[in-house]
């Protein structure tokens, strides 16, 4: 499903097979993982955990030091000590996957021998044009003028590549969102934008 491009070579490899993955990524400078076992899987949480662990193991075996992991927004804090995935408003159909992504984040936070970064998109990730600009956050949900922040898939891709190249968040999780003039950092807000 990867479109052809002059500067791209696509390979099929089982991301849950650390040995096979190590063979494919050996000799590269950076591995970017956007692993997701598929939202339709009944055991998505465990598959997410197992796959994420295999990817870390494969990257380690390959001798690649830099790993950028794309996770989810569910583990971002919506209020002090309260993660988005733990709120009653969190969509039930995404909960198991979000819990798997949260566990993967917990696992990678214990990894001291790789230069990893973990990026969480904002609450709303949607199609849209590439502006090339975005704002950064840490472990909290970013907000905009009309509630939880958004970003286009294209601008999230820009942020991921920027992190791969610039390594501004080594051994840290960060989030991104579209540029916005209003900031609600440190405030307790619901998914409906009421603060």
C-alpha atoms as an extended CHARMM CRD file, in Angstrom:
* protein
*
       195  EXT
         1         1  UNK       CA              0.0000000000        0.0000000000        0.0000000000  PROA      1               0.0000000000
         2         2  UNK       CA              3.0220000000        2.3000000000       -0.0810000000  PROA      2               0.0000000000
         3         3  UNK       CA              2.9310000000        4.6280000000       -3.1070000000  PROA      3               0.0000000000
         4         4  UNK       CA              5.9540000000        4.4240000000       -5.3670000000  PROA      4               0.0000000000
         5         5  UNK       CA              8.5080000000        7.1980000000       -5.0630000000  PROA      5               0.0000000000
         6         6  UNK       CA             12.0050000000        7.6130000000       -6.4760000000  PROA      6               0.0000000000
         7         7  UNK       CA             13.5110000000        7.9710000000       -2.9830000000  PROA      7               0.0000000000
         8         8  UNK       CA             11.5670000000        5.1500000000       -1.3440000000  PROA      8               0.0000000000
         9         9  UNK       CA             12.0350000000        1.3900000000       -1.2660000000  PROA      9               0.0000000000
        10        10  UNK       CA              9.1920000000       -0.5730000000        0.3350000000  PROA      10              0.0000000000
        11        11  UNK       CA              9.7290000000       -3.9400000000        2.0200000000  PROA      11              0.0000000000
        12        12  UNK       CA              7.2190000000       -6.2450000000        3.6180000000  PROA      12              0.0000000000
        13        13  UNK       CA              8.3040000000       -7.4370000000        7.0630000000  PROA      13              0.0000000000
        14        14  UNK       CA              6.4460000000       -8.6970000000       10.1110000000  PROA      14              0.0000000000
        15        15  UNK       CA              6.8840000000       -5.9420000000       12.6970000000  PROA      15              0.0000000000
        16        16  UNK       CA              6.3210000000       -8.4820000000       15.4730000000  PROA      16              0.0000000000
        17        17  UNK       CA              9.3440000000      -10.5210000000       14.3480000000  PROA      17              0.0000000000
        18        18  UNK       CA             12.3400000000       -8.8060000000       15.9660000000  PROA      18              0.0000000000
        19        19  UNK       CA             14.9090000000      -10.8050000000       13.9750000000  PROA      19              0.0000000000
        20        20  UNK       CA             13.3110000000      -10.0830000000       10.5910000000  PROA      20              0.0000000000
        21        21  UNK       CA             12.8920000000       -6.4300000000       11.4920000000  PROA      21              0.0000000000
        22        22  UNK       CA             16.5340000000       -6.1770000000       12.6180000000  PROA      22              0.0000000000
        23        23  UNK       CA             17.6560000000       -7.4650000000        9.2100000000  PROA      23              0.0000000000
        24        24  UNK       CA             15.6320000000       -4.8110000000        7.3740000000  PROA      24              0.0000000000
        25        25  UNK       CA             16.5950000000       -1.7980000000        9.4930000000  PROA      25              0.0000000000
        26        26  UNK       CA             20.2710000000       -2.5880000000       10.0350000000  PROA      26              0.0000000000
        27        27  UNK       CA             22.4970000000        0.1550000000        8.6810000000  PROA      27              0.0000000000
        28        28  UNK       CA             19.8600000000        2.8940000000        8.9140000000  PROA      28              0.0000000000
        29        29  UNK       CA             20.1950000000        6.0630000000       10.9640000000  PROA      29              0.0000000000
        30        30  UNK       CA             16.6350000000        6.2430000000       12.3070000000  PROA      30              0.0000000000
        31        31  UNK       CA             13.6370000000        3.9520000000       12.6060000000  PROA      31              0.0000000000
        32        32  UNK       CA             10.1910000000        5.5610000000       12.7130000000  PROA      32              0.0000000000
        33        33  UNK       CA              7.5260000000        3.2070000000       14.0210000000  PROA      33              0.0000000000
        34        34  UNK       CA              3.8440000000        3.8940000000       13.4360000000  PROA      34              0.0000000000
        35        35  UNK       CA              2.9340000000        0.3210000000       14.4130000000  PROA      35              0.0000000000
        36        36  UNK       CA             -0.7330000000       -0.4840000000       14.9320000000  PROA      36              0.0000000000
        37        37  UNK       CA             -1.9640000000       -4.0890000000       14.8000000000  PROA      37              0.0000000000
        38        38  UNK       CA             -5.3640000000       -3.0040000000       13.4600000000  PROA      38              0.0000000000
        39        39  UNK       CA             -8.3700000000       -1.5840000000       15.2800000000  PROA      39              0.0000000000
        40        40  UNK       CA            -10.5080000000       -4.6070000000       14.4080000000  PROA      40              0.0000000000
        41        41  UNK       CA             -8.4480000000       -7.0760000000       16.4490000000  PROA      41              0.0000000000
        42        42  UNK       CA            -10.1480000000       -8.4740000000       19.5540000000  PROA      42              0.0000000000
        43        43  UNK       CA             -6.8280000000       -8.6380000000       21.4140000000  PROA      43              0.0000000000
        44        44  UNK       CA             -5.4970000000       -5.3060000000       20.1380000000  PROA      44              0.0000000000
        45        45  UNK       CA             -4.1120000000       -4.2540000000       23.5270000000  PROA      45              0.0000000000
        46        46  UNK       CA             -1.7950000000       -7.2640000000       23.8680000000  PROA      46              0.0000000000
        47        47  UNK       CA             -0.9030000000       -7.2140000000       20.1630000000  PROA      47              0.0000000000
        48        48  UNK       CA              0.0590000000       -3.5550000000       20.5290000000  PROA      48              0.0000000000
        49        49  UNK       CA              2.2790000000       -4.3170000000       23.5220000000  PROA      49              0.0000000000
        50        50  UNK       CA              3.9020000000       -7.3750000000       21.9230000000  PROA      50              0.0000000000
        51        51  UNK       CA              4.5010000000       -5.6000000000       18.6010000000  PROA      51              0.0000000000
        52        52  UNK       CA              5.9720000000       -2.5210000000       20.2420000000  PROA      52              0.0000000000
        53        53  UNK       CA              8.3330000000       -4.6490000000       22.3210000000  PROA      53              0.0000000000
        54        54  UNK       CA              9.4230000000       -6.5820000000       19.2130000000  PROA      54              0.0000000000
        55        55  UNK       CA             10.1500000000       -3.3310000000       17.3690000000  PROA      55              0.0000000000
        56        56  UNK       CA             12.3150000000       -2.0230000000       20.2060000000  PROA      56              0.0000000000
        57        57  UNK       CA             14.1030000000       -5.3820000000       20.3190000000  PROA      57              0.0000000000
        58        58  UNK       CA             14.6080000000       -5.4110000000       16.5360000000  PROA      58              0.0000000000
        59        59  UNK       CA             15.9700000000       -1.8640000000       16.4880000000  PROA      59              0.0000000000
        60        60  UNK       CA             18.3180000000       -2.7520000000       19.3340000000  PROA      60              0.0000000000
        61        61  UNK       CA             19.5260000000       -5.9400000000       17.5760000000  PROA      61              0.0000000000
        62        62  UNK       CA             20.1280000000       -3.9600000000       14.3780000000  PROA      62              0.0000000000
        63        63  UNK       CA             22.3720000000       -1.5120000000       16.2060000000  PROA      63              0.0000000000
        64        64  UNK       CA             20.2240000000        1.4870000000       15.2560000000  PROA      64              0.0000000000
        65        65  UNK       CA             20.3610000000        4.0500000000       18.0650000000  PROA      65              0.0000000000
        66        66  UNK       CA             17.5330000000        6.3960000000       17.0430000000  PROA      66              0.0000000000
        67        67  UNK       CA             13.8650000000        5.3200000000       17.2830000000  PROA      67              0.0000000000
        68        68  UNK       CA             10.8450000000        7.5940000000       16.8650000000  PROA      68              0.0000000000
        69        69  UNK       CA              7.5850000000        5.9680000000       17.9710000000  PROA      69              0.0000000000
        70        70  UNK       CA              4.1970000000        7.3350000000       16.9220000000  PROA      70              0.0000000000
        71        71  UNK       CA              1.6560000000        6.5830000000       19.6430000000  PROA      71              0.0000000000
        72        72  UNK       CA             -1.8070000000        7.8400000000       20.4430000000  PROA      72              0.0000000000
        73        73  UNK       CA             -3.4270000000       10.7170000000       22.2900000000  PROA      73              0.0000000000
        74        74  UNK       CA             -5.0800000000        8.4880000000       24.8950000000  PROA      74              0.0000000000
        75        75  UNK       CA             -2.1900000000        8.6530000000       27.3600000000  PROA      75              0.0000000000
        76        76  UNK       CA             -2.0580000000       12.4540000000       27.3110000000  PROA      76              0.0000000000
        77        77  UNK       CA             -3.3040000000       14.1470000000       30.4830000000  PROA      77              0.0000000000
        78        78  UNK       CA             -6.6420000000       15.9270000000       30.1240000000  PROA      78              0.0000000000
        79        79  UNK       CA             -6.3590000000       17.1630000000       33.7470000000  PROA      79              0.0000000000
        80        80  UNK       CA             -3.5940000000       16.7540000000       36.3300000000  PROA      80              0.0000000000
        81        81  UNK       CA             -3.2140000000       12.9950000000       36.9370000000  PROA      81              0.0000000000
        82        82  UNK       CA             -6.0840000000       12.0590000000       34.5550000000  PROA      82              0.0000000000
        83        83  UNK       CA             -5.2770000000       10.5980000000       31.1650000000  PROA      83              0.0000000000
        84        84  UNK       CA             -7.6600000000       11.0050000000       28.2560000000  PROA      84              0.0000000000
        85        85  UNK       CA             -8.1800000000        7.2270000000       27.9110000000  PROA      85              0.0000000000
        86        86  UNK       CA             -9.4700000000        7.0820000000       31.4990000000  PROA      86              0.0000000000
        87        87  UNK       CA            -12.2590000000        9.6320000000       30.9870000000  PROA      87              0.0000000000
        88        88  UNK       CA            -15.8790000000        8.5390000000       30.4610000000  PROA      88              0.0000000000
        89        89  UNK       CA            -15.9900000000       10.4420000000       27.1520000000  PROA      89              0.0000000000
        90        90  UNK       CA            -13.2020000000        8.3710000000       25.5900000000  PROA      90              0.0000000000
        91        91  UNK       CA            -14.6730000000        6.3400000000       22.6880000000  PROA      91              0.0000000000
        92        92  UNK       CA            -15.1260000000        2.6900000000       23.6970000000  PROA      92              0.0000000000
        93        93  UNK       CA            -14.1050000000        1.3960000000       20.2530000000  PROA      93              0.0000000000
        94        94  UNK       CA            -10.6300000000        2.9260000000       20.6360000000  PROA      94              0.0000000000
        95        95  UNK       CA            -10.0580000000        2.1930000000       24.3250000000  PROA      95              0.0000000000
        96        96  UNK       CA             -8.2590000000       -1.1730000000       24.0750000000  PROA      96              0.0000000000
        97        97  UNK       CA             -5.8790000000        0.1550000000       21.4220000000  PROA      97              0.0000000000
        98        98  UNK       CA             -5.2360000000        3.2830000000       23.4860000000  PROA      98              0.0000000000
        99        99  UNK       CA             -4.4870000000        1.1610000000       26.5490000000  PROA      99              0.0000000000
       100       100  UNK       CA             -2.0140000000       -0.8410000000       24.4510000000  PROA      100             0.0000000000
       101       101  UNK       CA             -0.3520000000        2.3640000000       23.2430000000  PROA      101             0.0000000000
       102       102  UNK       CA             -0.1620000000        3.6050000000       26.8410000000  PROA      102             0.0000000000
       103       103  UNK       CA              1.5150000000        0.3620000000       27.8990000000  PROA      103             0.0000000000
       104       104  UNK       CA              3.9730000000        0.7090000000       24.9830000000  PROA      104             0.0000000000
       105       105  UNK       CA              4.8110000000        4.2190000000       26.1900000000  PROA      105             0.0000000000
       106       106  UNK       CA              5.3830000000        2.8510000000       29.7000000000  PROA      106             0.0000000000
       107       107  UNK       CA              7.6910000000        0.1830000000       28.2850000000  PROA      107             0.0000000000
       108       108  UNK       CA              9.7360000000        2.5470000000       26.1640000000  PROA      108             0.0000000000
       109       109  UNK       CA             10.1920000000        4.9470000000       29.0560000000  PROA      109             0.0000000000
       110       110  UNK       CA             12.3450000000        2.2270000000       30.6710000000  PROA      110             0.0000000000
       111       111  UNK       CA             14.6480000000        1.9440000000       27.6260000000  PROA      111             0.0000000000
       112       112  UNK       CA             17.9840000000        3.5890000000       28.4140000000  PROA      112             0.0000000000
       113       113  UNK       CA             20.1500000000        2.2300000000       25.5870000000  PROA      113             0.0000000000
       114       114  UNK       CA             18.2640000000        3.7890000000       22.6370000000  PROA      114             0.0000000000
       115       115  UNK       CA             17.7290000000        7.4260000000       21.7180000000  PROA      115             0.0000000000
       116       116  UNK       CA             13.9490000000        7.1410000000       21.5000000000  PROA      116             0.0000000000
       117       117  UNK       CA             11.2400000000        9.7520000000       21.1490000000  PROA      117             0.0000000000
       118       118  UNK       CA              7.5060000000        9.1100000000       21.4660000000  PROA      118             0.0000000000
       119       119  UNK       CA              5.0790000000       11.4260000000       19.6760000000  PROA      119             0.0000000000
       120       120  UNK       CA              1.3940000000       11.5940000000       20.5450000000  PROA      120             0.0000000000
       121       121  UNK       CA             -0.9040000000       13.3330000000       18.0820000000  PROA      121             0.0000000000
       122       122  UNK       CA             -3.4980000000       15.7280000000       19.4780000000  PROA      122             0.0000000000
       123       123  UNK       CA             -7.0690000000       14.6290000000       20.2200000000  PROA      123             0.0000000000
       124       124  UNK       CA             -8.1440000000       15.3390000000       16.6400000000  PROA      124             0.0000000000
       125       125  UNK       CA             -6.0230000000       13.9960000000       13.7800000000  PROA      125             0.0000000000
       126       126  UNK       CA             -7.6470000000       14.5600000000       10.4170000000  PROA      126             0.0000000000
       127       127  UNK       CA             -7.0280000000       14.9540000000        6.6930000000  PROA      127             0.0000000000
       128       128  UNK       CA             -5.9670000000       18.3980000000        5.6250000000  PROA      128             0.0000000000
       129       129  UNK       CA             -3.3610000000       20.4550000000        3.9010000000  PROA      129             0.0000000000
       130       130  UNK       CA              0.2850000000       20.5790000000        4.8480000000  PROA      130             0.0000000000
       131       131  UNK       CA              1.2110000000       23.9320000000        6.3710000000  PROA      131             0.0000000000
       132       132  UNK       CA              4.6130000000       22.8110000000        7.6770000000  PROA      132             0.0000000000
       133       133  UNK       CA              3.9800000000       24.5480000000       10.9880000000  PROA      133             0.0000000000
       134       134  UNK       CA              2.8390000000       23.2030000000       14.3270000000  PROA      134             0.0000000000
       135       135  UNK       CA              3.2570000000       23.7660000000       18.0480000000  PROA      135             0.0000000000
       136       136  UNK       CA              4.7330000000       21.4000000000       20.5950000000  PROA      136             0.0000000000
       137       137  UNK       CA              3.5620000000       20.1610000000       23.9670000000  PROA      137             0.0000000000
       138       138  UNK       CA              4.5700000000       17.6080000000       26.5600000000  PROA      138             0.0000000000
       139       139  UNK       CA              2.3770000000       15.0980000000       28.3890000000  PROA      139             0.0000000000
       140       140  UNK       CA             -0.8020000000       17.1900000000       28.4200000000  PROA      140             0.0000000000
       141       141  UNK       CA             -3.5710000000       17.5120000000       25.8290000000  PROA      141             0.0000000000
       142       142  UNK       CA             -3.1200000000       20.7170000000       23.8410000000  PROA      142             0.0000000000
       143       143  UNK       CA             -6.1510000000       22.9570000000       23.4130000000  PROA      143             0.0000000000
       144       144  UNK       CA             -7.1960000000       25.5500000000       20.8760000000  PROA      144             0.0000000000
       145       145  UNK       CA             -9.8510000000       28.2170000000       20.7020000000  PROA      145             0.0000000000
       146       146  UNK       CA            -12.6410000000       25.6560000000       20.2050000000  PROA      146             0.0000000000
       147       147  UNK       CA            -11.5440000000       22.8850000000       22.5470000000  PROA      147             0.0000000000
       148       148  UNK       CA             -9.0180000000       20.0860000000       22.1100000000  PROA      148             0.0000000000
       149       149  UNK       CA             -6.4110000000       20.8410000000       19.4530000000  PROA      149             0.0000000000
       150       150  UNK       CA             -6.1990000000       19.3790000000       15.9610000000  PROA      150             0.0000000000
       151       151  UNK       CA             -3.5590000000       18.6750000000       13.3700000000  PROA      151             0.0000000000
       152       152  UNK       CA             -3.6240000000       17.4420000000        9.8060000000  PROA      152             0.0000000000
       153       153  UNK       CA             -2.0680000000       14.0730000000        9.0150000000  PROA      153             0.0000000000
       154       154  UNK       CA              0.3230000000       15.9250000000        6.6920000000  PROA      154             0.0000000000
       155       155  UNK       CA              1.5270000000       18.2770000000        9.4450000000  PROA      155             0.0000000000
       156       156  UNK       CA              1.8770000000       15.3990000000       11.9050000000  PROA      156             0.0000000000
       157       157  UNK       CA              4.1670000000       13.7690000000        9.3260000000  PROA      157             0.0000000000
       158       158  UNK       CA              6.2360000000       16.9710000000        9.1740000000  PROA      158             0.0000000000
       159       159  UNK       CA              6.5820000000       16.9560000000       12.9800000000  PROA      159             0.0000000000
       160       160  UNK       CA              7.6520000000       13.2940000000       12.9750000000  PROA      160             0.0000000000
       161       161  UNK       CA             10.3130000000       13.8460000000       10.3260000000  PROA      161             0.0000000000
       162       162  UNK       CA             11.5020000000       16.9990000000       12.1140000000  PROA      162             0.0000000000
       163       163  UNK       CA             11.9390000000       14.9690000000       15.2990000000  PROA      163             0.0000000000
       164       164  UNK       CA             13.7760000000       12.2130000000       13.4380000000  PROA      164             0.0000000000
       165       165  UNK       CA             16.1990000000       14.7630000000       12.0020000000  PROA      165             0.0000000000
       166       166  UNK       CA             16.5890000000       17.1570000000       14.9430000000  PROA      166             0.0000000000
       167       167  UNK       CA             16.1930000000       14.8610000000       17.9990000000  PROA      167             0.0000000000
       168       168  UNK       CA             14.6880000000       17.5560000000       20.2360000000  PROA      168             0.0000000000
       169       169  UNK       CA             12.8550000000       15.0790000000       22.5030000000  PROA      169             0.0000000000
       170       170  UNK       CA             15.3200000000       12.2790000000       23.1660000000  PROA      170             0.0000000000
       171       171  UNK       CA             13.9550000000        9.8370000000       25.7630000000  PROA      171             0.0000000000
       172       172  UNK       CA             10.7970000000       11.9230000000       26.1010000000  PROA      172             0.0000000000
       173       173  UNK       CA              7.2230000000       11.9240000000       24.8880000000  PROA      173             0.0000000000
       174       174  UNK       CA              5.8470000000       15.0160000000       23.1890000000  PROA      174             0.0000000000
       175       175  UNK       CA              2.6950000000       16.0530000000       21.4090000000  PROA      175             0.0000000000
       176       176  UNK       CA              1.9920000000       18.4010000000       18.5250000000  PROA      176             0.0000000000
       177       177  UNK       CA             -0.9570000000       20.4430000000       17.2910000000  PROA      177             0.0000000000
       178       178  UNK       CA             -1.7590000000       23.0250000000       14.6850000000  PROA      178             0.0000000000
       179       179  UNK       CA             -0.6130000000       26.5620000000       15.3660000000  PROA      179             0.0000000000
       180       180  UNK       CA             -3.0770000000       28.4110000000       17.5650000000  PROA      180             0.0000000000
       181       181  UNK       CA             -2.9400000000       31.6980000000       19.4070000000  PROA      181             0.0000000000
       182       182  UNK       CA             -4.8280000000       30.4590000000       22.4810000000  PROA      182             0.0000000000
       183       183  UNK       CA             -3.2060000000       28.1970000000       25.0680000000  PROA      183             0.0000000000
       184       184  UNK       CA             -4.9640000000       26.3030000000       27.8500000000  PROA      184             0.0000000000
       185       185  UNK       CA             -1.8550000000       24.6270000000       29.2370000000  PROA      185             0.0000000000
       186       186  UNK       CA             -2.3020000000       23.6570000000       32.8630000000  PROA      186             0.0000000000
       187       187  UNK       CA             -6.1010000000       24.0130000000       32.8090000000  PROA      187             0.0000000000
       188       188  UNK       CA             -8.5430000000       21.1650000000       33.3680000000  PROA      188             0.0000000000
       189       189  UNK       CA            -10.7970000000       20.8010000000       30.3400000000  PROA      189             0.0000000000
       190       190  UNK       CA            -13.2380000000       18.1970000000       29.0640000000  PROA      190             0.0000000000
       191       191  UNK       CA            -13.3830000000       16.7130000000       25.5920000000  PROA      191             0.0000000000
       192       192  UNK       CA            -16.2070000000       19.1300000000       24.8330000000  PROA      192             0.0000000000
       193       193  UNK       CA            -13.7790000000       22.0220000000       25.3550000000  PROA      193             0.0000000000
       194       194  UNK       CA            -15.4270000000       23.2360000000       28.5640000000  PROA      194             0.0000000000
       195       195  UNK       CA            -12.6810000000       24.3960000000       30.9400000000  PROA      195             0.0000000000
